[in-house]
Amino acid sequence: MKAFKRFTFLLIVSISVISCSTKKVELSKLTFKEQLKVLFPKAKIDSVKIADHFLNAFELTLQQPLDHNNIEAGTFEHHIYISHSDYKKPTVLITEGYNARHRTYELSKILKANQVMVEYRFYGKSRPDSIQWKYLKNDAAVADYHSIVTKLKRIYKRKWLSTGISKGGETVMIYKSKYPNDIDVAVPYVAPLINTQQDIRTTNLINSVGTPECRDKIQKFQRSVLENRTVIMELFKDYAYKKKVSFTVMSIEEALEHAVLEFPFSFWQWGSICDEIPDEKASSEEIFTYLKQVSGFYLFSDKGIYNYLPSFYQHMTELGYYGYDFTPVKDLLQHVKTTSLASFGPQNISLTYNSNYIKEVRNYIENKGDNILCIYGGNDPWGACAPNIIPEVDALKMVLKGGHHGTRIKHFNKEDQQKIYNKLQNWLGKDVIIYPIE
């Protein structure tokens, strides 16, 4: 009887080993879509348009745990895009900071890499009808990435990179600090690490960048909008009516003042040109048009407030943000009463700020953040919140003089681009081919 039991046990173990071995062998023989079905058995998998150097592209709708440490908490539908190039190529993880729009990122083109684009939890199509705010934490989001990357490393066994822009770039650094061994190289673009709910460093940059003449024109323009409030408000209301833009969460009168206060930040963030600022001879129509061009009104509209509600929750609780500078127009304001943008977050819950969260991330990035390539624009207010990495760390921070929030590797001169490529080559190894931007 004992001999029979031992034989039965050995037979079960042998079958299990053979089964596991067969499964691994079969995975490599499956089509790419079939591999995804094995890795994500509960996911809905749909083909999407193939572009650039990719051979296959799919949108996956995952049943992602709300809490990776407590599976019983439930799941939400999480949308990711996987674009396949070559198993022998590197894989680039895109950590979107907001919703995901399927496209090819610069770094993926430079390496002709596979690309995994992950929509941030509770944004875009991954937003539940009712947000459970306690699960909208950065630690939960990077746990999403860790879970996805861990699965995909079964088929993508070469180098892994992560990249993202702005809030997505900040997420790159958070992910790197929390799971330092998941990714070989991190490339955050124009990514801030913000100190408080109203980080003064952005205002300090705005008040020092460019020429004194340009900064003076910006302030005079702000005042001209509010000094011509009556006429410009009529233009604004007419615009809102024709474009069917509603302002009920925030009144349209308050929205105008927010656009004025936002103007200096937006001006430098997106590289506006000083010579194009309307002067004292400009008509009200010209003033309104330029305000709409630089500041825009979407963020203050009902739709904008709804779409960015998760973002402001995160900014006010963990990520930090900037505050308005009332100085140029304080005597002209009638509706906006505070320099804080906390009112853009959800109002029925606590927005207590955790000051230690980004402090810990910054400490890791600045003192231990090897293999990180940071890209910034010199005139971008968010760049004022860039990490200052110590020389002993094997990292590279590139700042484009006069650059803005749209700064990419392609905007640097050839010499600086080569410096970037050399550093990437050093980190990735000689077997990885780099395809310089044309």
C-alpha positions as CSV (number, residue, x, y, z in Angstrom):
1,M,0.0,0.0,0.0
2,K,2.8,2.4,0.9
3,A,4.6,1.6,-2.4
4,F,1.3,2.2,-4.3
5,K,0.9,5.6,-2.6
6,R,4.5,6.6,-3.3
7,F,4.0,5.6,-7.0
8,T,0.8,7.6,-7.2
9,F,2.5,10.7,-5.7
10,L,5.5,10.5,-8.1
11,L,3.1,10.0,-11.0
12,I,1.2,13.2,-10.1
13,V,4.4,15.2,-9.6
14,S,5.7,13.9,-13.0
15,I,2.5,14.9,-14.8
16,S,2.5,18.3,-13.2
17,V,6.1,18.9,-14.2
18,I,5.5,17.8,-17.8
19,S,2.3,19.9,-17.9
20,C,4.1,23.1,-16.8
21,S,7.0,22.4,-19.1
22,T,4.6,21.8,-22.0
23,K,2.7,25.0,-21.2
24,K,5.9,27.0,-21.5
25,V,6.9,25.4,-24.7
26,E,3.4,25.9,-26.2
27,L,3.4,29.6,-25.2
28,S,6.4,30.3,-27.5
29,K,4.7,28.5,-30.4
30,L,1.4,30.3,-30.1
31,T,0.4,33.4,-32.2
32,F,0.9,36.7,-30.4
33,K,-2.8,37.1,-29.7
34,E,-3.0,33.5,-28.4
35,Q,-0.1,34.4,-26.1
36,L,-2.0,37.4,-24.7
37,K,-5.0,35.1,-24.1
38,V,-2.9,32.8,-22.0
39,L,-1.3,35.7,-20.0
40,F,-4.6,37.6,-19.5
41,P,-7.2,34.8,-19.6
42,K,-10.1,37.1,-18.3
43,A,-9.3,40.0,-20.6
44,K,-11.3,41.2,-23.6
45,I,-8.9,41.4,-26.5
46,D,-9.7,43.6,-29.6
47,S,-7.5,44.4,-32.6
48,V,-6.6,48.0,-33.2
49,K,-5.0,49.9,-36.1
50,I,-1.4,48.9,-36.7
51,A,1.0,51.8,-37.3
52,D,4.7,52.5,-37.7
53,H,7.0,49.5,-37.2
54,F,4.5,47.3,-35.4
55,L,3.2,43.9,-36.7
56,N,0.2,43.5,-34.3
57,A,-1.7,45.8,-32.0
58,F,-4.4,45.0,-29.5
59,E,-6.6,46.8,-26.9
60,L,-7.0,44.7,-23.8
61,T,-9.7,45.3,-21.3
62,L,-8.5,43.8,-18.0
63,Q,-10.4,43.0,-14.8
64,Q,-7.9,44.9,-12.7
65,P,-8.0,44.5,-8.9
66,L,-9.0,47.7,-7.1
67,D,-6.5,46.7,-4.4
68,H,-3.7,44.3,-5.3
69,N,-3.3,43.5,-1.6
70,N,-6.9,42.6,-1.1
71,I,-8.4,40.9,-4.2
72,E,-11.8,40.6,-2.4
73,A,-12.2,44.4,-2.8
74,G,-13.3,43.9,-6.4
75,T,-12.1,44.9,-9.8
76,F,-12.5,47.6,-12.4
77,E,-12.2,47.6,-16.2
78,H,-8.7,48.6,-17.1
79,H,-7.7,49.4,-20.7
80,I,-4.2,48.9,-22.1
81,Y,-2.8,48.8,-25.6
82,I,-0.1,46.3,-26.6
83,S,1.7,46.9,-29.9
84,H,4.0,44.1,-31.0
85,S,7.2,44.5,-33.0
86,D,9.7,41.8,-32.3
87,Y,10.4,39.5,-29.4
88,K,14.1,40.3,-29.7
89,K,13.5,44.0,-29.4
90,P,13.2,46.0,-26.1
91,T,9.8,46.7,-24.7
92,V,8.6,50.2,-23.8
93,L,6.0,50.6,-21.1
94,I,4.0,53.8,-21.4
95,T,2.7,55.0,-18.0
96,E,-0.1,57.4,-19.1
97,G,-0.9,60.0,-16.5
98,Y,-4.5,60.3,-17.7
99,N,-6.5,58.6,-20.4
100,A,-4.7,56.6,-23.0
101,R,-4.8,57.5,-26.7
102,H,-3.4,54.7,-28.9
103,R,-0.3,56.1,-30.7
104,T,3.4,55.4,-31.0
105,Y,5.7,57.2,-28.5
106,E,9.0,58.7,-29.4
107,L,11.1,56.2,-27.4
108,S,9.3,53.3,-29.1
109,K,10.3,54.7,-32.5
110,I,13.9,55.2,-31.5
111,L,14.2,51.6,-30.5
112,K,11.6,50.1,-32.9
113,A,10.5,48.5,-29.7
114,N,7.4,46.7,-28.5
115,Q,5.0,49.1,-26.8
116,V,2.7,48.6,-23.8
117,M,0.5,51.6,-23.1
118,V,-1.4,51.6,-19.9
119,E,-4.2,54.0,-19.2
120,Y,-4.1,55.3,-15.6
121,R,-6.6,53.7,-13.4
122,F,-9.9,55.6,-13.1
123,Y,-9.2,57.8,-16.2
124,G,-10.7,57.7,-19.7
125,K,-12.3,54.4,-20.5
126,S,-10.9,52.9,-17.3
127,R,-13.1,55.2,-15.2
128,P,-15.9,53.5,-13.2
129,D,-19.3,55.1,-13.1
130,S,-18.7,55.9,-9.4
131,I,-15.1,56.4,-8.3
132,Q,-14.0,54.8,-5.0
133,W,-11.5,57.5,-4.2
134,K,-9.5,55.4,-1.6
135,Y,-8.3,53.2,-4.5
136,L,-7.1,56.1,-6.6
137,K,-3.6,56.1,-5.1
138,N,-0.2,56.1,-6.9
139,D,0.8,52.9,-5.1
140,A,-2.2,51.2,-6.5
141,A,-1.5,52.5,-10.0
142,V,2.2,51.3,-10.0
143,A,1.0,47.9,-8.7
144,D,-1.1,47.8,-11.9
145,Y,2.1,48.2,-13.9
146,H,4.0,45.7,-11.8
147,S,1.3,43.1,-12.4
148,I,1.1,43.7,-16.2
149,V,4.9,43.8,-16.6
150,T,5.4,40.6,-14.6
151,K,3.0,38.8,-16.9
152,L,4.4,40.2,-20.2
153,K,8.0,39.4,-19.2
154,R,7.1,35.7,-20.0
155,I,7.1,36.7,-23.7
156,Y,9.2,39.9,-23.7
157,K,12.4,38.8,-22.2
158,R,14.8,41.5,-23.5
159,K,15.3,45.0,-22.0
160,W,12.4,47.0,-20.6
161,L,12.0,50.7,-20.6
162,S,9.3,53.0,-19.1
163,T,8.4,56.4,-20.4
164,G,5.6,59.0,-19.9
165,I,4.9,62.6,-20.3
166,S,4.1,65.2,-17.6
167,K,2.0,63.4,-15.0
168,G,2.8,60.2,-16.9
169,G,6.5,61.0,-16.5
170,E,6.0,61.6,-12.8
171,T,4.4,58.2,-12.7
172,V,7.5,56.8,-14.4
173,M,9.6,58.0,-11.5
174,I,7.1,56.8,-8.9
175,Y,7.1,53.4,-10.5
176,K,10.9,53.2,-10.6
177,S,11.1,54.1,-6.9
178,K,8.6,51.5,-5.9
179,Y,9.7,48.6,-8.2
180,P,13.3,49.4,-9.1
181,N,13.9,46.0,-10.6
182,D,10.9,45.9,-13.0
183,I,12.5,48.3,-15.6
184,D,16.0,48.6,-17.0
185,V,15.8,52.2,-18.1
186,A,13.3,55.0,-17.2
187,V,12.7,58.0,-19.5
188,P,10.4,60.6,-18.0
189,Y,9.5,63.6,-20.1
190,V,8.8,67.1,-18.6
191,A,7.9,65.4,-15.3
192,P,7.7,67.4,-12.0
193,L,8.1,66.1,-8.5
194,I,6.0,68.7,-6.7
195,N,6.6,69.8,-3.1
196,T,3.2,71.1,-1.8
197,Q,-0.4,71.8,-2.9
198,Q,0.9,75.2,-4.0
199,D,4.6,74.8,-5.0
200,I,6.1,78.2,-5.1
201,R,8.9,77.1,-7.5
202,T,6.6,77.4,-10.5
203,T,5.7,81.0,-9.7
204,N,9.4,81.8,-9.2
205,L,10.2,80.5,-12.6
206,I,7.3,82.4,-14.2
207,N,8.6,85.6,-12.6
208,S,12.2,85.1,-13.8
209,V,12.0,83.4,-17.2
210,G,12.2,85.4,-20.4
211,T,12.8,89.1,-20.5
212,P,11.4,91.8,-18.1
213,E,9.6,93.3,-21.0
214,C,7.9,90.1,-21.8
215,R,6.8,89.5,-18.3
216,D,5.5,93.0,-18.1
217,K,3.4,92.4,-21.3
218,I,2.0,89.3,-19.7
219,Q,0.8,91.1,-16.6
220,K,-0.6,94.0,-18.7
221,F,-2.5,91.5,-20.8
222,Q,-4.0,89.9,-17.7
223,R,-5.2,93.3,-16.5
224,S,-6.6,94.3,-19.9
225,V,-8.9,91.2,-19.8
226,L,-10.4,92.2,-16.5
227,E,-10.5,95.9,-17.2
228,N,-12.6,95.1,-20.3
229,R,-14.6,92.5,-18.4
230,T,-18.0,93.5,-19.6
231,V,-17.4,93.3,-23.3
232,I,-15.1,90.2,-23.0
233,M,-17.7,88.4,-20.9
234,E,-20.3,88.9,-23.7
235,L,-17.8,87.4,-26.2
236,F,-17.2,84.5,-23.8
237,K,-20.9,83.8,-23.4
238,D,-21.4,84.0,-27.1
239,Y,-18.5,81.5,-27.6
240,A,-19.9,79.1,-25.0
241,Y,-23.3,79.2,-26.6
242,K,-22.0,78.6,-30.1
243,K,-19.7,75.8,-29.0
244,K,-22.2,74.3,-26.6
245,V,-19.8,74.5,-23.6
246,S,-21.6,74.6,-20.3
247,F,-20.4,76.3,-17.1
248,T,-22.7,75.2,-14.2
249,V,-20.3,73.6,-11.8
250,M,-18.2,76.8,-12.0
251,S,-19.9,80.0,-13.2
252,I,-18.7,81.5,-16.4
253,E,-17.8,84.7,-14.6
254,E,-15.5,82.7,-12.3
255,A,-14.1,80.7,-15.3
256,L,-13.0,84.0,-16.9
257,E,-11.0,84.9,-13.9
258,H,-9.4,81.5,-13.7
259,A,-8.4,81.8,-17.3
260,V,-6.7,85.1,-16.5
261,L,-4.9,83.7,-13.5
262,E,-3.9,80.6,-15.5
263,F,-2.5,82.7,-18.4
264,P,1.2,83.2,-17.2
265,F,1.6,79.5,-16.5
266,S,0.0,78.4,-19.8
267,F,2.0,81.0,-21.7
268,W,5.4,79.6,-20.6
269,Q,4.2,76.0,-20.5
270,W,3.3,75.9,-24.1
271,G,6.0,78.2,-25.5
272,S,3.9,81.2,-26.5
273,I,5.6,84.1,-28.2
274,C,5.9,87.5,-26.5
275,D,5.5,89.5,-29.7
276,E,2.1,88.0,-30.3
277,I,0.6,89.3,-27.0
278,P,-2.0,91.9,-27.8
279,D,-1.0,95.4,-26.7
280,E,-3.1,98.3,-25.4
281,K,-4.3,99.1,-28.9
282,A,-5.9,95.6,-29.3
283,S,-9.6,95.3,-29.6
284,S,-11.7,93.3,-27.1
285,E,-12.1,90.6,-29.8
286,E,-8.3,90.3,-30.2
287,I,-7.9,90.1,-26.4
288,F,-10.5,87.4,-26.0
289,T,-9.2,85.3,-28.9
290,Y,-5.7,85.4,-27.5
291,L,-6.8,84.4,-24.0
292,K,-8.7,81.5,-25.5
293,Q,-5.7,80.5,-27.5
294,V,-3.2,80.5,-24.6
295,S,-5.3,79.7,-21.5
296,G,-8.3,78.0,-23.0
297,F,-11.6,77.5,-21.2
298,Y,-11.9,73.7,-21.2
299,L,-10.5,73.1,-17.8
300,F,-13.1,75.3,-16.2
301,S,-16.1,74.0,-18.1
302,D,-18.4,71.3,-16.8
303,K,-16.8,68.7,-19.0
304,G,-13.3,69.7,-18.1
305,I,-14.0,69.7,-14.4
306,Y,-15.5,66.2,-14.7
307,N,-12.6,64.8,-16.8
308,Y,-9.9,66.2,-14.6
309,L,-11.6,65.4,-11.2
310,P,-9.4,62.3,-10.6
311,S,-6.3,64.3,-11.5
312,F,-7.0,67.1,-8.9
313,Y,-7.8,64.5,-6.3
314,Q,-4.4,63.0,-6.8
315,H,-2.7,66.4,-6.9
316,M,-4.3,67.6,-3.7
317,T,-3.7,64.3,-1.8
318,E,-0.3,63.0,-3.0
319,L,1.2,64.7,-6.1
320,G,1.0,68.4,-5.2
321,Y,0.3,71.2,-7.6
322,Y,0.9,74.9,-8.1
323,G,-1.0,77.9,-6.9
324,Y,-2.1,81.1,-8.6
325,D,-0.2,84.4,-8.3
326,F,-2.8,87.1,-7.5
327,T,-0.2,89.9,-7.5
328,P,-0.8,91.3,-11.0
329,V,-4.6,91.4,-10.8
330,K,-5.6,91.2,-7.1
331,D,-7.5,94.5,-7.2
332,L,-9.5,93.4,-10.2
333,L,-10.7,90.0,-9.0
334,Q,-14.4,89.6,-8.1
335,H,-15.0,85.8,-8.0
336,V,-11.9,83.8,-7.3
337,K,-11.1,84.0,-3.6
338,T,-8.1,81.6,-3.2
339,T,-4.8,80.9,-4.8
340,S,-5.4,77.2,-4.3
341,L,-6.9,74.9,-7.0
342,A,-8.3,72.5,-4.4
343,S,-11.8,73.5,-5.5
344,F,-11.2,71.5,-8.7
345,G,-11.1,68.3,-6.7
346,P,-14.0,66.3,-5.3
347,Q,-15.7,68.3,-2.6
348,N,-17.4,65.6,-0.6
349,I,-14.2,63.9,0.7
350,S,-11.0,64.8,2.5
351,L,-8.2,66.2,0.4
352,T,-5.6,66.0,3.1
353,Y,-2.1,66.2,1.6
354,N,0.5,63.5,2.3
355,S,3.7,65.6,2.2
356,N,5.9,62.5,2.6
357,Y,4.8,60.6,-0.5
358,I,6.7,62.6,-3.2
359,K,9.4,63.4,-0.8
360,E,10.2,59.7,-0.6
361,V,10.1,59.3,-4.4
362,R,12.4,62.3,-4.9
363,N,14.9,61.0,-2.3
364,Y,15.1,57.7,-4.3
365,I,15.3,59.4,-7.7
366,E,17.9,62.0,-6.7
367,N,20.1,59.6,-4.7
368,K,19.6,56.2,-6.1
369,G,18.0,56.7,-9.5
370,D,20.5,55.0,-11.9
371,N,19.5,54.5,-15.5
372,I,17.1,57.4,-15.6
373,L,17.0,59.9,-18.6
374,C,15.1,63.1,-17.8
375,I,13.9,65.4,-20.6
376,Y,12.8,69.0,-19.8
377,G,12.1,72.3,-21.5
378,G,14.0,75.3,-19.9
379,N,10.9,77.6,-19.9
380,D,8.4,75.1,-18.7
381,P,7.1,76.0,-15.2
382,W,6.8,72.3,-14.4
383,G,10.6,72.0,-15.0
384,A,11.1,74.1,-11.9
385,C,10.0,71.0,-10.0
386,A,12.4,68.7,-11.7
387,P,14.6,66.4,-9.5
388,N,18.2,67.4,-8.9
389,I,20.1,64.1,-9.2
390,I,23.4,63.9,-7.5
391,P,26.5,63.4,-9.7
392,E,27.3,60.0,-8.2
393,V,24.1,58.6,-9.7
394,D,24.3,57.2,-13.2
395,A,21.5,59.3,-14.7
396,L,21.2,62.0,-17.4
397,K,19.1,65.2,-17.2
398,M,18.7,67.1,-20.4
399,V,17.2,70.6,-20.4
400,L,16.4,72.2,-23.7
401,K,17.1,76.0,-23.5
402,G,13.9,77.9,-24.3
403,G,12.0,74.6,-24.5
404,H,8.4,74.1,-23.2
405,H,6.2,71.3,-22.0
406,G,6.2,69.8,-25.5
407,T,9.9,69.2,-25.5
408,R,11.0,65.9,-26.9
409,I,14.3,64.3,-27.8
410,K,13.7,65.3,-31.4
411,H,13.9,69.0,-30.5
412,F,17.5,68.8,-29.2
413,N,20.4,69.6,-31.6
414,K,22.2,66.6,-33.2
415,E,25.1,66.8,-30.6
416,D,22.7,66.6,-27.7
417,Q,20.7,63.9,-29.4
418,Q,23.8,61.8,-29.8
419,K,24.6,62.3,-26.1
420,I,21.2,60.9,-25.3
421,Y,21.7,57.9,-27.7
422,N,25.1,57.2,-26.2
423,K,23.7,57.0,-22.7
424,L,20.8,54.8,-23.8
425,Q,23.2,52.5,-25.6
426,N,25.4,52.3,-22.5
427,W,22.5,51.3,-20.4
428,L,20.8,48.9,-22.8
429,G,23.9,47.2,-24.1
430,K,25.5,46.9,-27.6
431,D,22.9,44.3,-28.7
432,V,20.1,46.9,-28.8
433,I,19.9,48.9,-32.0
434,I,19.1,52.6,-31.8
435,Y,17.5,54.3,-34.7
436,P,18.3,58.0,-34.6
437,I,15.4,60.4,-35.3
438,E,15.4,61.8,-38.8
